[in-house]
Amino acid sequence: MAGQAASSSIGLTEEQERRLQEQYRQRVRSFDEIEDDLRASKTFQRIFLLCLAGAIVLAFLLGYTVIVGLWESKPKFTRWASLVIVLGLWLSLAWGIWKNRKRIVGQVGNLRNALQDRQTAAARLPLDSPSGLRIYREASLDLIAQYRKSAGRNRRIHNLFQLVIISGSIVTSTLTAMNQGSNKALGIGTSALSALVGISAGVTGYFKFRERGYNLQSSADEIEKHYNASQFMLDEYAAQNGRHLSEADRLRLFARHVERLKEEQRKRELQLEQSSSNREDRAG
């Protein structure tokens, strides 16, 4: 198939090549949109599952209070009403998970079809020509945006957990100093807040959001530096061994650097995963 694609690319006019490039860009855009929708659906599915787990726990707790209240002479209307509301939330969340699951299955199929369409469009392109290398260079802008978006998300998550850790530690210390054991509700709140601080510290140390964001931002900056250098013929893209580089040579050199940076980014991600796993094994 690769030989057929290469042979079919011979003799293409500039208009035909431009049309193939536009088709490829459309297929890539469609694939990215479906992938984003699938990622959002999976995120909502996880949120639904967490809410459902919380609703189940609340239902059992409220059910216990209702059963206890049947044997005591205390008002039971609030307990019954709360139990009904939580059970309704439980059922609605289960229904939402069921519907979202069907949507995820359909989106997975659409994503596979879009991936096949993108691969088919890419096979039609004359990738050995300077125009194919230009497409690769312009596609690196999407990679830069993706890395920076992921880096920003990791930074926001890290800052959020740090805010919880810092503010929670201060508030916990203050509440502990204010409460001398006389207020039971305040003691429970202090314990819960202390647990939240500990969980946030553990999550931050395990997932290493700051390190992930830093690595992604560094890779994006390096790719952007090579993009600008290849475009304006700077540094090593200007000349090698006393001769000026042609456009095709500059584009190939740029592709070589980008692939190296992508490989380094993948290795850094694997190192972070391995360090987290090793720490978990030592703790176990």
GIKABEL-V896196 format. One line per field, one symbol per residue. psi: psi as a letter, one per 20 degrees, with the letter a starting at -180 (. if undefined). burial: # if it has 24 or more other C-alpha atoms within 12 Angstrom, else .. A space follows every 10 residues. Layout:
BEGIN
psi = ???
burial = ???
END
This chain:
BEGIN
psi = hhhhhhhhip jprhgghhgh ghgghghggg ghghgggggh ghghgggggg hgghhgghgg ghhghgghhh jqlqpigggg ghggghhhhg ghghghgggh ghhgghhggh hgghgghghg hhhiqniirh hhhhggghhh hhgghgghgh ghghgggghg hhgggghhgg hggghhhhpk ihogghgghg gghhhggggg hggghgilhg gggggghggg hgghghghhh hjlqciigqp kjqqqrgggg hhgghggghg hgghghhhgh ggghhgghhh hhh.
burial = ........#. ......#..# #..##.##.. #..##..#.. #..##..##. .#..##.##. .##.##.... ........#. ..#..##.## ..##..#..# ...#..#... #..##..#.. ########.. ########## #.##..##.# ##.##.##.. ##.##..##. ##..##.... .........# ..##.##..# #..####### ########## ########.# #.#..###.. ....#..### #####.##.. ##..#...#. .#........ ....
END
